Amino acid sequence: MGDNPTTVLYKDVISDLNTSFRELIQYYSMADYKSGYLKTFEHVLSLALPSTTLHERSDYNRLAEQFPLPSDPNTEISADAFDSYMWLYEKIMRDVKLVDKEPDKGESKTIEAFDLGGF
């Protein structure tokens, strides 16, 4: 790698993020509002956030104060609470450019990447 090696660790979380968000939409469309679905998605989303975690965001914490998620993942919450979390997740994904990202029109560069698989 030359005199100045740079190591880049790469974790593919986008496919998990897409799958998990699609699942949330399906649960919502079936009026299945279990808090565990949101908590599962939060773990996936948090991994995809650059330089922070979901629980460090003030917008998330404000919503969590308004609609706290029960500790039992099988507990159903209100449709309004479930919907509010989904809208916030979408906003966060847009804020950090996980959706609506413009294609990079700059110079393409090759990097060495390590896929950590399921970790």
Phi and psi restraints in degrees (range 20) as a CNS / XPLOR table:
assign (resid 1 and name C) (resid 2 and name N)
       (resid 2 and name CA) (resid 2 and name C) 1.0 89.7 20.0 2
assign (resid 2 and name N) (resid 2 and name CA)
       (resid 2 and name C) (resid 3 and name N) 1.0 -167.7 20.0 2
assign (resid 2 and name C) (resid 3 and name N)
       (resid 3 and name CA) (resid 3 and name C) 1.0 -75.0 20.0 2
assign (resid 3 and name N) (resid 3 and name CA)
       (resid 3 and name C) (resid 4 and name N) 1.0 -24.4 20.0 2
assign (resid 3 and name C) (resid 4 and name N)
       (resid 4 and name CA) (resid 4 and name C) 1.0 -123.3 20.0 2
assign (resid 4 and name N) (resid 4 and name CA)
       (resid 4 and name C) (resid 5 and name N) 1.0 73.5 20.0 2
assign (resid 4 and name C) (resid 5 and name N)
       (resid 5 and name CA) (resid 5 and name C) 1.0 -69.1 20.0 2
assign (resid 5 and name N) (resid 5 and name CA)
       (resid 5 and name C) (resid 6 and name N) 1.0 141.2 20.0 2
assign (resid 5 and name C) (resid 6 and name N)
       (resid 6 and name CA) (resid 6 and name C) 1.0 -123.3 20.0 2
assign (resid 6 and name N) (resid 6 and name CA)
       (resid 6 and name C) (resid 7 and name N) 1.0 127.7 20.0 2
assign (resid 6 and name C) (resid 7 and name N)
       (resid 7 and name CA) (resid 7 and name C) 1.0 -102.9 20.0 2
assign (resid 7 and name N) (resid 7 and name CA)
       (resid 7 and name C) (resid 8 and name N) 1.0 128.3 20.0 2
assign (resid 7 and name C) (resid 8 and name N)
       (resid 8 and name CA) (resid 8 and name C) 1.0 -118.0 20.0 2
assign (resid 8 and name N) (resid 8 and name CA)
       (resid 8 and name C) (resid 9 and name N) 1.0 120.2 20.0 2
assign (resid 8 and name C) (resid 9 and name N)
       (resid 9 and name CA) (resid 9 and name C) 1.0 -96.7 20.0 2
assign (resid 9 and name N) (resid 9 and name CA)
       (resid 9 and name C) (resid 10 and name N) 1.0 133.4 20.0 2
assign (resid 9 and name C) (resid 10 and name N)
       (resid 10 and name CA) (resid 10 and name C) 1.0 -125.2 20.0 2
assign (resid 10 and name N) (resid 10 and name CA)
       (resid 10 and name C) (resid 11 and name N) 1.0 129.5 20.0 2
assign (resid 10 and name C) (resid 11 and name N)
       (resid 11 and name CA) (resid 11 and name C) 1.0 -123.0 20.0 2
assign (resid 11 and name N) (resid 11 and name CA)
       (resid 11 and name C) (resid 12 and name N) 1.0 118.2 20.0 2
assign (resid 11 and name C) (resid 12 and name N)
       (resid 12 and name CA) (resid 12 and name C) 1.0 -79.0 20.0 2
assign (resid 12 and name N) (resid 12 and name CA)
       (resid 12 and name C) (resid 13 and name N) 1.0 102.3 20.0 2
assign (resid 12 and name C) (resid 13 and name N)
       (resid 13 and name CA) (resid 13 and name C) 1.0 -110.2 20.0 2
assign (resid 13 and name N) (resid 13 and name CA)
       (resid 13 and name C) (resid 14 and name N) 1.0 -8.7 20.0 2
assign (resid 13 and name C) (resid 14 and name N)
       (resid 14 and name CA) (resid 14 and name C) 1.0 -66.6 20.0 2
assign (resid 14 and name N) (resid 14 and name CA)
       (resid 14 and name C) (resid 15 and name N) 1.0 -42.6 20.0 2
assign (resid 14 and name C) (resid 15 and name N)
       (resid 15 and name CA) (resid 15 and name C) 1.0 -63.9 20.0 2
assign (resid 15 and name N) (resid 15 and name CA)
       (resid 15 and name C) (resid 16 and name N) 1.0 -40.6 20.0 2
assign (resid 15 and name C) (resid 16 and name N)
       (resid 16 and name CA) (resid 16 and name C) 1.0 -63.3 20.0 2
assign (resid 16 and name N) (resid 16 and name CA)
       (resid 16 and name C) (resid 17 and name N) 1.0 -40.4 20.0 2
assign (resid 16 and name C) (resid 17 and name N)
       (resid 17 and name CA) (resid 17 and name C) 1.0 -62.5 20.0 2
assign (resid 17 and name N) (resid 17 and name CA)
       (resid 17 and name C) (resid 18 and name N) 1.0 -46.8 20.0 2
assign (resid 17 and name C) (resid 18 and name N)
       (resid 18 and name CA) (resid 18 and name C) 1.0 -61.6 20.0 2
assign (resid 18 and name N) (resid 18 and name CA)
       (resid 18 and name C) (resid 19 and name N) 1.0 -46.1 20.0 2
assign (resid 18 and name C) (resid 19 and name N)
       (resid 19 and name CA) (resid 19 and name C) 1.0 -61.9 20.0 2
assign (resid 19 and name N) (resid 19 and name CA)
       (resid 19 and name C) (resid 20 and name N) 1.0 -46.4 20.0 2
assign (resid 19 and name C) (resid 20 and name N)
       (resid 20 and name CA) (resid 20 and name C) 1.0 -65.2 20.0 2
assign (resid 20 and name N) (resid 20 and name CA)
       (resid 20 and name C) (resid 21 and name N) 1.0 -38.5 20.0 2
assign (resid 20 and name C) (resid 21 and name N)
       (resid 21 and name CA) (resid 21 and name C) 1.0 -69.4 20.0 2
assign (resid 21 and name N) (resid 21 and name CA)
       (resid 21 and name C) (resid 22 and name N) 1.0 -39.4 20.0 2
assign (resid 21 and name C) (resid 22 and name N)
       (resid 22 and name CA) (resid 22 and name C) 1.0 -59.8 20.0 2
assign (resid 22 and name N) (resid 22 and name CA)
       (resid 22 and name C) (resid 23 and name N) 1.0 -39.8 20.0 2
assign (resid 22 and name C) (resid 23 and name N)
       (resid 23 and name CA) (resid 23 and name C) 1.0 -62.9 20.0 2
assign (resid 23 and name N) (resid 23 and name CA)
       (resid 23 and name C) (resid 24 and name N) 1.0 -42.0 20.0 2
assign (resid 23 and name C) (resid 24 and name N)
       (resid 24 and name CA) (resid 24 and name C) 1.0 -58.7 20.0 2
assign (resid 24 and name N) (resid 24 and name CA)
       (resid 24 and name C) (resid 25 and name N) 1.0 -43.5 20.0 2
assign (resid 24 and name C) (resid 25 and name N)
       (resid 25 and name CA) (resid 25 and name C) 1.0 -62.2 20.0 2
assign (resid 25 and name N) (resid 25 and name CA)
       (resid 25 and name C) (resid 26 and name N) 1.0 -40.6 20.0 2
assign (resid 25 and name C) (resid 26 and name N)
       (resid 26 and name CA) (resid 26 and name C) 1.0 -63.6 20.0 2
assign (resid 26 and name N) (resid 26 and name CA)
       (resid 26 and name C) (resid 27 and name N) 1.0 -46.2 20.0 2
assign (resid 26 and name C) (resid 27 and name N)
       (resid 27 and name CA) (resid 27 and name C) 1.0 -60.5 20.0 2
assign (resid 27 and name N) (resid 27 and name CA)
       (resid 27 and name C) (resid 28 and name N) 1.0 -42.4 20.0 2
assign (resid 27 and name C) (resid 28 and name N)
       (resid 28 and name CA) (resid 28 and name C) 1.0 -62.5 20.0 2
assign (resid 28 and name N) (resid 28 and name CA)
       (resid 28 and name C) (resid 29 and name N) 1.0 -42.4 20.0 2
assign (resid 28 and name C) (resid 29 and name N)
       (resid 29 and name CA) (resid 29 and name C) 1.0 -67.2 20.0 2
assign (resid 29 and name N) (resid 29 and name CA)
       (resid 29 and name C) (resid 30 and name N) 1.0 -22.6 20.0 2
assign (resid 29 and name C) (resid 30 and name N)
       (resid 30 and name CA) (resid 30 and name C) 1.0 -95.9 20.0 2
assign (resid 30 and name N) (resid 30 and name CA)
       (resid 30 and name C) (resid 31 and name N) 1.0 6.9 20.0 2
assign (resid 30 and name C) (resid 31 and name N)
       (resid 31 and name CA) (resid 31 and name C) 1.0 57.6 20.0 2
assign (resid 31 and name N) (resid 31 and name CA)
       (resid 31 and name C) (resid 32 and name N) 1.0 39.2 20.0 2
assign (resid 31 and name C) (resid 32 and name N)
       (resid 32 and name CA) (resid 32 and name C) 1.0 -108.0 20.0 2
assign (resid 32 and name N) (resid 32 and name CA)
       (resid 32 and name C) (resid 33 and name N) 1.0 98.6 20.0 2
assign (resid 32 and name C) (resid 33 and name N)
       (resid 33 and name CA) (resid 33 and name C) 1.0 -107.2 20.0 2
assign (resid 33 and name N) (resid 33 and name CA)
       (resid 33 and name C) (resid 34 and name N) 1.0 42.9 20.0 2
assign (resid 33 and name C) (resid 34 and name N)
       (resid 34 and name CA) (resid 34 and name C) 1.0 -69.3 20.0 2
assign (resid 34 and name N) (resid 34 and name CA)
       (resid 34 and name C) (resid 35 and name N) 1.0 137.0 20.0 2
assign (resid 34 and name C) (resid 35 and name N)
       (resid 35 and name CA) (resid 35 and name C) 1.0 -65.1 20.0 2
assign (resid 35 and name N) (resid 35 and name CA)
       (resid 35 and name C) (resid 36 and name N) 1.0 -27.0 20.0 2
assign (resid 35 and name C) (resid 36 and name N)
       (resid 36 and name CA) (resid 36 and name C) 1.0 -62.2 20.0 2
assign (resid 36 and name N) (resid 36 and name CA)
       (resid 36 and name C) (resid 37 and name N) 1.0 -30.8 20.0 2
assign (resid 36 and name C) (resid 37 and name N)
       (resid 37 and name CA) (resid 37 and name C) 1.0 -64.5 20.0 2
assign (resid 37 and name N) (resid 37 and name CA)
       (resid 37 and name C) (resid 38 and name N) 1.0 -42.0 20.0 2
assign (resid 37 and name C) (resid 38 and name N)
       (resid 38 and name CA) (resid 38 and name C) 1.0 -66.7 20.0 2
assign (resid 38 and name N) (resid 38 and name CA)
       (resid 38 and name C) (resid 39 and name N) 1.0 -43.2 20.0 2
assign (resid 38 and name C) (resid 39 and name N)
       (resid 39 and name CA) (resid 39 and name C) 1.0 -63.2 20.0 2
assign (resid 39 and name N) (resid 39 and name CA)
       (resid 39 and name C) (resid 40 and name N) 1.0 -39.0 20.0 2
assign (resid 39 and name C) (resid 40 and name N)
       (resid 40 and name CA) (resid 40 and name C) 1.0 -61.7 20.0 2
assign (resid 40 and name N) (resid 40 and name CA)
       (resid 40 and name C) (resid 41 and name N) 1.0 -47.1 20.0 2
assign (resid 40 and name C) (resid 41 and name N)
       (resid 41 and name CA) (resid 41 and name C) 1.0 -62.5 20.0 2
assign (resid 41 and name N) (resid 41 and name CA)
       (resid 41 and name C) (resid 42 and name N) 1.0 -36.3 20.0 2
assign (resid 41 and name C) (resid 42 and name N)
       (resid 42 and name CA) (resid 42 and name C) 1.0 -60.8 20.0 2
assign (resid 42 and name N) (resid 42 and name CA)
       (resid 42 and name C) (resid 43 and name N) 1.0 -36.9 20.0 2
assign (resid 42 and name C) (resid 43 and name N)
       (resid 43 and name CA) (resid 43 and name C) 1.0 -64.0 20.0 2
assign (resid 43 and name N) (resid 43 and name CA)
       (resid 43 and name C) (resid 44 and name N) 1.0 -43.2 20.0 2
assign (resid 43 and name C) (resid 44 and name N)
       (resid 44 and name CA) (resid 44 and name C) 1.0 -66.6 20.0 2
assign (resid 44 and name N) (resid 44 and name CA)
       (resid 44 and name C) (resid 45 and name N) 1.0 -46.2 20.0 2
assign (resid 44 and name C) (resid 45 and name N)
       (resid 45 and name CA) (resid 45 and name C) 1.0 -62.4 20.0 2
assign (resid 45 and name N) (resid 45 and name CA)
       (resid 45 and name C) (resid 46 and name N) 1.0 -42.7 20.0 2
assign (resid 45 and name C) (resid 46 and name N)
       (resid 46 and name CA) (resid 46 and name C) 1.0 -59.6 20.0 2
assign (resid 46 and name N) (resid 46 and name CA)
       (resid 46 and name C) (resid 47 and name N) 1.0 -38.6 20.0 2
assign (resid 46 and name C) (resid 47 and name N)
       (resid 47 and name CA) (resid 47 and name C) 1.0 -64.2 20.0 2
assign (resid 47 and name N) (resid 47 and name CA)
       (resid 47 and name C) (resid 48 and name N) 1.0 -29.2 20.0 2
assign (resid 47 and name C) (resid 48 and name N)
       (resid 48 and name CA) (resid 48 and name C) 1.0 -85.3 20.0 2
assign (resid 48 and name N) (resid 48 and name CA)
       (resid 48 and name C) (resid 49 and name N) 1.0 -11.7 20.0 2
assign (resid 48 and name C) (resid 49 and name N)
       (resid 49 and name CA) (resid 49 and name C) 1.0 -77.8 20.0 2
assign (resid 49 and name N) (resid 49 and name CA)
       (resid 49 and name C) (resid 50 and name N) 1.0 129.9 20.0 2
assign (resid 49 and name C) (resid 50 and name N)
       (resid 50 and name CA) (resid 50 and name C) 1.0 -75.8 20.0 2
assign (resid 50 and name N) (resid 50 and name CA)
       (resid 50 and name C) (resid 51 and name N) 1.0 130.4 20.0 2
assign (resid 50 and name C) (resid 51 and name N)
       (resid 51 and name CA) (resid 51 and name C) 1.0 62.5 20.0 2
assign (resid 51 and name N) (resid 51 and name CA)
       (resid 51 and name C) (resid 52 and name N) 1.0 19.1 20.0 2
assign (resid 51 and name C) (resid 52 and name N)
       (resid 52 and name CA) (resid 52 and name C) 1.0 -161.7 20.0 2
assign (resid 52 and name N) (resid 52 and name CA)
       (resid 52 and name C) (resid 53 and name N) 1.0 177.8 20.0 2
assign (resid 52 and name C) (resid 53 and name N)
       (resid 53 and name CA) (resid 53 and name C) 1.0 -121.2 20.0 2
assign (resid 53 and name N) (resid 53 and name CA)
       (resid 53 and name C) (resid 54 and name N) 1.0 162.9 20.0 2
assign (resid 53 and name C) (resid 54 and name N)
       (resid 54 and name CA) (resid 54 and name C) 1.0 -58.5 20.0 2
assign (resid 54 and name N) (resid 54 and name CA)
       (resid 54 and name C) (resid 55 and name N) 1.0 -40.5 20.0 2
assign (resid 54 and name C) (resid 55 and name N)
       (resid 55 and name CA) (resid 55 and name C) 1.0 -74.3 20.0 2
assign (resid 55 and name N) (resid 55 and name CA)
       (resid 55 and name C) (resid 56 and name N) 1.0 -5.6 20.0 2
assign (resid 55 and name C) (resid 56 and name N)
       (resid 56 and name CA) (resid 56 and name C) 1.0 -92.8 20.0 2
assign (resid 56 and name N) (resid 56 and name CA)
       (resid 56 and name C) (resid 57 and name N) 1.0 -5.0 20.0 2
assign (resid 56 and name C) (resid 57 and name N)
       (resid 57 and name CA) (resid 57 and name C) 1.0 -86.3 20.0 2
assign (resid 57 and name N) (resid 57 and name CA)
       (resid 57 and name C) (resid 58 and name N) 1.0 132.6 20.0 2
assign (resid 57 and name C) (resid 58 and name N)
       (resid 58 and name CA) (resid 58 and name C) 1.0 -67.2 20.0 2
assign (resid 58 and name N) (resid 58 and name CA)
       (resid 58 and name C) (resid 59 and name N) 1.0 -35.2 20.0 2
assign (resid 58 and name C) (resid 59 and name N)
       (resid 59 and name CA) (resid 59 and name C) 1.0 -65.1 20.0 2
assign (resid 59 and name N) (resid 59 and name CA)
       (resid 59 and name C) (resid 60 and name N) 1.0 -37.5 20.0 2
assign (resid 59 and name C) (resid 60 and name N)
       (resid 60 and name CA) (resid 60 and name C) 1.0 -66.0 20.0 2
assign (resid 60 and name N) (resid 60 and name CA)
       (resid 60 and name C) (resid 61 and name N) 1.0 -45.7 20.0 2
assign (resid 60 and name C) (resid 61 and name N)
       (resid 61 and name CA) (resid 61 and name C) 1.0 -64.2 20.0 2
assign (resid 61 and name N) (resid 61 and name CA)
       (resid 61 and name C) (resid 62 and name N) 1.0 -35.1 20.0 2
assign (resid 61 and name C) (resid 62 and name N)
       (resid 62 and name CA) (resid 62 and name C) 1.0 -63.1 20.0 2
assign (resid 62 and name N) (resid 62 and name CA)
       (resid 62 and name C) (resid 63 and name N) 1.0 -43.8 20.0 2
assign (resid 62 and name C) (resid 63 and name N)
       (resid 63 and name CA) (resid 63 and name C) 1.0 -67.2 20.0 2
assign (resid 63 and name N) (resid 63 and name CA)
       (resid 63 and name C) (resid 64 and name N) 1.0 -39.5 20.0 2
assign (resid 63 and name C) (resid 64 and name N)
       (resid 64 and name CA) (resid 64 and name C) 1.0 -64.9 20.0 2
assign (resid 64 and name N) (resid 64 and name CA)
       (resid 64 and name C) (resid 65 and name N) 1.0 -29.0 20.0 2
assign (resid 64 and name C) (resid 65 and name N)
       (resid 65 and name CA) (resid 65 and name C) 1.0 -71.9 20.0 2
assign (resid 65 and name N) (resid 65 and name CA)
       (resid 65 and name C) (resid 66 and name N) 1.0 -38.6 20.0 2
assign (resid 65 and name C) (resid 66 and name N)
       (resid 66 and name CA) (resid 66 and name C) 1.0 -72.5 20.0 2
assign (resid 66 and name N) (resid 66 and name CA)
       (resid 66 and name C) (resid 67 and name N) 1.0 -42.3 20.0 2
assign (resid 66 and name C) (resid 67 and name N)
       (resid 67 and name CA) (resid 67 and name C) 1.0 -129.5 20.0 2
assign (resid 67 and name N) (resid 67 and name CA)
       (resid 67 and name C) (resid 68 and name N) 1.0 78.1 20.0 2
assign (resid 67 and name C) (resid 68 and name N)
       (resid 68 and name CA) (resid 68 and name C) 1.0 -64.0 20.0 2
assign (resid 68 and name N) (resid 68 and name CA)
       (resid 68 and name C) (resid 69 and name N) 1.0 137.9 20.0 2
assign (resid 68 and name C) (resid 69 and name N)
       (resid 69 and name CA) (resid 69 and name C) 1.0 -83.0 20.0 2
assign (resid 69 and name N) (resid 69 and name CA)
       (resid 69 and name C) (resid 70 and name N) 1.0 131.5 20.0 2
assign (resid 69 and name C) (resid 70 and name N)
       (resid 70 and name CA) (resid 70 and name C) 1.0 -64.5 20.0 2
assign (resid 70 and name N) (resid 70 and name CA)
       (resid 70 and name C) (resid 71 and name N) 1.0 153.3 20.0 2
assign (resid 70 and name C) (resid 71 and name N)
       (resid 71 and name CA) (resid 71 and name C) 1.0 -70.9 20.0 2
assign (resid 71 and name N) (resid 71 and name CA)
       (resid 71 and name C) (resid 72 and name N) 1.0 -29.8 20.0 2
assign (resid 71 and name C) (resid 72 and name N)
       (resid 72 and name CA) (resid 72 and name C) 1.0 -78.5 20.0 2
assign (resid 72 and name N) (resid 72 and name CA)
       (resid 72 and name C) (resid 73 and name N) 1.0 115.8 20.0 2
assign (resid 72 and name C) (resid 73 and name N)
       (resid 73 and name CA) (resid 73 and name C) 1.0 -66.5 20.0 2
assign (resid 73 and name N) (resid 73 and name CA)
       (resid 73 and name C) (resid 74 and name N) 1.0 -15.0 20.0 2
assign (resid 73 and name C) (resid 74 and name N)
       (resid 74 and name CA) (resid 74 and name C) 1.0 -89.9 20.0 2
assign (resid 74 and name N) (resid 74 and name CA)
       (resid 74 and name C) (resid 75 and name N) 1.0 -1.6 20.0 2
assign (resid 74 and name C) (resid 75 and name N)
       (resid 75 and name CA) (resid 75 and name C) 1.0 -76.3 20.0 2
assign (resid 75 and name N) (resid 75 and name CA)
       (resid 75 and name C) (resid 76 and name N) 1.0 130.5 20.0 2
assign (resid 75 and name C) (resid 76 and name N)
       (resid 76 and name CA) (resid 76 and name C) 1.0 -83.4 20.0 2
assign (resid 76 and name N) (resid 76 and name CA)
       (resid 76 and name C) (resid 77 and name N) 1.0 141.5 20.0 2
assign (resid 76 and name C) (resid 77 and name N)
       (resid 77 and name CA) (resid 77 and name C) 1.0 -110.0 20.0 2
assign (resid 77 and name N) (resid 77 and name CA)
       (resid 77 and name C) (resid 78 and name N) 1.0 174.2 20.0 2
assign (resid 77 and name C) (resid 78 and name N)
       (resid 78 and name CA) (resid 78 and name C) 1.0 -68.1 20.0 2
assign (resid 78 and name N) (resid 78 and name CA)
       (resid 78 and name C) (resid 79 and name N) 1.0 155.8 20.0 2
assign (resid 78 and name C) (resid 79 and name N)
       (resid 79 and name CA) (resid 79 and name C) 1.0 -60.8 20.0 2
assign (resid 79 and name N) (resid 79 and name CA)
       (resid 79 and name C) (resid 80 and name N) 1.0 -38.3 20.0 2
assign (resid 79 and name C) (resid 80 and name N)
       (resid 80 and name CA) (resid 80 and name C) 1.0 -63.4 20.0 2
assign (resid 80 and name N) (resid 80 and name CA)
       (resid 80 and name C) (resid 81 and name N) 1.0 -41.3 20.0 2
assign (resid 80 and name C) (resid 81 and name N)
       (resid 81 and name CA) (resid 81 and name C) 1.0 -65.9 20.0 2
assign (resid 81 and name N) (resid 81 and name CA)
       (resid 81 and name C) (resid 82 and name N) 1.0 -46.3 20.0 2
assign (resid 81 and name C) (resid 82 and name N)
       (resid 82 and name CA) (resid 82 and name C) 1.0 -58.8 20.0 2
assign (resid 82 and name N) (resid 82 and name CA)
       (resid 82 and name C) (resid 83 and name N) 1.0 -46.6 20.0 2
assign (resid 82 and name C) (resid 83 and name N)
       (resid 83 and name CA) (resid 83 and name C) 1.0 -61.9 20.0 2
assign (resid 83 and name N) (resid 83 and name CA)
       (resid 83 and name C) (resid 84 and name N) 1.0 -41.0 20.0 2
assign (resid 83 and name C) (resid 84 and name N)
       (resid 84 and name CA) (resid 84 and name C) 1.0 -62.8 20.0 2
assign (resid 84 and name N) (resid 84 and name CA)
       (resid 84 and name C) (resid 85 and name N) 1.0 -40.9 20.0 2
assign (resid 84 and name C) (resid 85 and name N)
       (resid 85 and name CA) (resid 85 and name C) 1.0 -64.4 20.0 2
assign (resid 85 and name N) (resid 85 and name CA)
       (resid 85 and name C) (resid 86 and name N) 1.0 -42.0 20.0 2
assign (resid 85 and name C) (resid 86 and name N)
       (resid 86 and name CA) (resid 86 and name C) 1.0 -63.2 20.0 2
assign (resid 86 and name N) (resid 86 and name CA)
       (resid 86 and name C) (resid 87 and name N) 1.0 -41.4 20.0 2
assign (resid 86 and name C) (resid 87 and name N)
       (resid 87 and name CA) (resid 87 and name C) 1.0 -64.5 20.0 2
assign (resid 87 and name N) (resid 87 and name CA)
       (resid 87 and name C) (resid 88 and name N) 1.0 -39.4 20.0 2
assign (resid 87 and name C) (resid 88 and name N)
       (resid 88 and name CA) (resid 88 and name C) 1.0 -65.5 20.0 2
assign (resid 88 and name N) (resid 88 and name CA)
       (resid 88 and name C) (resid 89 and name N) 1.0 -42.9 20.0 2
assign (resid 88 and name C) (resid 89 and name N)
       (resid 89 and name CA) (resid 89 and name C) 1.0 -58.5 20.0 2
assign (resid 89 and name N) (resid 89 and name CA)
       (resid 89 and name C) (resid 90 and name N) 1.0 -43.6 20.0 2
assign (resid 89 and name C) (resid 90 and name N)
       (resid 90 and name CA) (resid 90 and name C) 1.0 -61.8 20.0 2
assign (resid 90 and name N) (resid 90 and name CA)
       (resid 90 and name C) (resid 91 and name N) 1.0 -44.7 20.0 2
assign (resid 90 and name C) (resid 91 and name N)
       (resid 91 and name CA) (resid 91 and name C) 1.0 -58.4 20.0 2
assign (resid 91 and name N) (resid 91 and name CA)
       (resid 91 and name C) (resid 92 and name N) 1.0 -45.4 20.0 2
assign (resid 91 and name C) (resid 92 and name N)
       (resid 92 and name CA) (resid 92 and name C) 1.0 -63.3 20.0 2
assign (resid 92 and name N) (resid 92 and name CA)
       (resid 92 and name C) (resid 93 and name N) 1.0 -43.4 20.0 2
assign (resid 92 and name C) (resid 93 and name N)
       (resid 93 and name CA) (resid 93 and name C) 1.0 -62.8 20.0 2
assign (resid 93 and name N) (resid 93 and name CA)
       (resid 93 and name C) (resid 94 and name N) 1.0 -36.0 20.0 2
assign (resid 93 and name C) (resid 94 and name N)
       (resid 94 and name CA) (resid 94 and name C) 1.0 -70.7 20.0 2
assign (resid 94 and name N) (resid 94 and name CA)
       (resid 94 and name C) (resid 95 and name N) 1.0 -41.8 20.0 2
assign (resid 94 and name C) (resid 95 and name N)
       (resid 95 and name CA) (resid 95 and name C) 1.0 -56.0 20.0 2
assign (resid 95 and name N) (resid 95 and name CA)
       (resid 95 and name C) (resid 96 and name N) 1.0 -41.1 20.0 2
assign (resid 95 and name C) (resid 96 and name N)
       (resid 96 and name CA) (resid 96 and name C) 1.0 -98.2 20.0 2
assign (resid 96 and name N) (resid 96 and name CA)
       (resid 96 and name C) (resid 97 and name N) 1.0 12.0 20.0 2
assign (resid 96 and name C) (resid 97 and name N)
       (resid 97 and name CA) (resid 97 and name C) 1.0 65.3 20.0 2
assign (resid 97 and name N) (resid 97 and name CA)
       (resid 97 and name C) (resid 98 and name N) 1.0 33.8 20.0 2
assign (resid 97 and name C) (resid 98 and name N)
       (resid 98 and name CA) (resid 98 and name C) 1.0 -82.4 20.0 2
assign (resid 98 and name N) (resid 98 and name CA)
       (resid 98 and name C) (resid 99 and name N) 1.0 -19.8 20.0 2
assign (resid 98 and name C) (resid 99 and name N)
       (resid 99 and name CA) (resid 99 and name C) 1.0 -131.5 20.0 2
assign (resid 99 and name N) (resid 99 and name CA)
       (resid 99 and name C) (resid 100 and name N) 1.0 157.8 20.0 2
assign (resid 99 and name C) (resid 100 and name N)
       (resid 100 and name CA) (resid 100 and name C) 1.0 61.3 20.0 2
assign (resid 100 and name N) (resid 100 and name CA)
       (resid 100 and name C) (resid 101 and name N) 1.0 27.5 20.0 2
assign (resid 100 and name C) (resid 101 and name N)
       (resid 101 and name CA) (resid 101 and name C) 1.0 -80.9 20.0 2
assign (resid 101 and name N) (resid 101 and name CA)
       (resid 101 and name C) (resid 102 and name N) 1.0 129.7 20.0 2
assign (resid 101 and name C) (resid 102 and name N)
       (resid 102 and name CA) (resid 102 and name C) 1.0 -71.1 20.0 2
assign (resid 102 and name N) (resid 102 and name CA)
       (resid 102 and name C) (resid 103 and name N) 1.0 140.8 20.0 2
assign (resid 102 and name C) (resid 103 and name N)
       (resid 103 and name CA) (resid 103 and name C) 1.0 -61.3 20.0 2
assign (resid 103 and name N) (resid 103 and name CA)
       (resid 103 and name C) (resid 104 and name N) 1.0 143.3 20.0 2
assign (resid 103 and name C) (resid 104 and name N)
       (resid 104 and name CA) (resid 104 and name C) 1.0 -72.0 20.0 2
assign (resid 104 and name N) (resid 104 and name CA)
       (resid 104 and name C) (resid 105 and name N) 1.0 118.2 20.0 2
assign (resid 104 and name C) (resid 105 and name N)
       (resid 105 and name CA) (resid 105 and name C) 1.0 -98.1 20.0 2
assign (resid 105 and name N) (resid 105 and name CA)
       (resid 105 and name C) (resid 106 and name N) 1.0 5.2 20.0 2
assign (resid 105 and name C) (resid 106 and name N)
       (resid 106 and name CA) (resid 106 and name C) 1.0 -81.8 20.0 2
assign (resid 106 and name N) (resid 106 and name CA)
       (resid 106 and name C) (resid 107 and name N) 1.0 -169.4 20.0 2
assign (resid 106 and name C) (resid 107 and name N)
       (resid 107 and name CA) (resid 107 and name C) 1.0 -67.8 20.0 2
assign (resid 107 and name N) (resid 107 and name CA)
       (resid 107 and name C) (resid 108 and name N) 1.0 135.1 20.0 2
assign (resid 107 and name C) (resid 108 and name N)
       (resid 108 and name CA) (resid 108 and name C) 1.0 -78.5 20.0 2
assign (resid 108 and name N) (resid 108 and name CA)
       (resid 108 and name C) (resid 109 and name N) 1.0 138.8 20.0 2
assign (resid 108 and name C) (resid 109 and name N)
       (resid 109 and name CA) (resid 109 and name C) 1.0 -130.1 20.0 2
assign (resid 109 and name N) (resid 109 and name CA)
       (resid 109 and name C) (resid 110 and name N) 1.0 143.9 20.0 2
assign (resid 109 and name C) (resid 110 and name N)
       (resid 110 and name CA) (resid 110 and name C) 1.0 -97.6 20.0 2
assign (resid 110 and name N) (resid 110 and name CA)
       (resid 110 and name C) (resid 111 and name N) 1.0 133.1 20.0 2
assign (resid 110 and name C) (resid 111 and name N)
       (resid 111 and name CA) (resid 111 and name C) 1.0 -125.9 20.0 2
assign (resid 111 and name N) (resid 111 and name CA)
       (resid 111 and name C) (resid 112 and name N) 1.0 156.0 20.0 2
assign (resid 111 and name C) (resid 112 and name N)
       (resid 112 and name CA) (resid 112 and name C) 1.0 -84.6 20.0 2
assign (resid 112 and name N) (resid 112 and name CA)
       (resid 112 and name C) (resid 113 and name N) 1.0 134.1 20.0 2
assign (resid 112 and name C) (resid 113 and name N)
       (resid 113 and name CA) (resid 113 and name C) 1.0 -129.9 20.0 2
assign (resid 113 and name N) (resid 113 and name CA)
       (resid 113 and name C) (resid 114 and name N) 1.0 149.5 20.0 2
assign (resid 113 and name C) (resid 114 and name N)
       (resid 114 and name CA) (resid 114 and name C) 1.0 -117.9 20.0 2
assign (resid 114 and name N) (resid 114 and name CA)
       (resid 114 and name C) (resid 115 and name N) 1.0 119.3 20.0 2
assign (resid 114 and name C) (resid 115 and name N)
       (resid 115 and name CA) (resid 115 and name C) 1.0 -87.3 20.0 2
assign (resid 115 and name N) (resid 115 and name CA)
       (resid 115 and name C) (resid 116 and name N) 1.0 120.3 20.0 2
assign (resid 115 and name C) (resid 116 and name N)
       (resid 116 and name CA) (resid 116 and name C) 1.0 -85.3 20.0 2
assign (resid 116 and name N) (resid 116 and name CA)
       (resid 116 and name C) (resid 117 and name N) 1.0 6.0 20.0 2
assign (resid 116 and name C) (resid 117 and name N)
       (resid 117 and name CA) (resid 117 and name C) 1.0 60.3 20.0 2
assign (resid 117 and name N) (resid 117 and name CA)
       (resid 117 and name C) (resid 118 and name N) 1.0 -127.9 20.0 2
assign (resid 117 and name C) (resid 118 and name N)
       (resid 118 and name CA) (resid 118 and name C) 1.0 -83.0 20.0 2
assign (resid 118 and name N) (resid 118 and name CA)
       (resid 118 and name C) (resid 119 and name N) 1.0 7.7 20.0 2
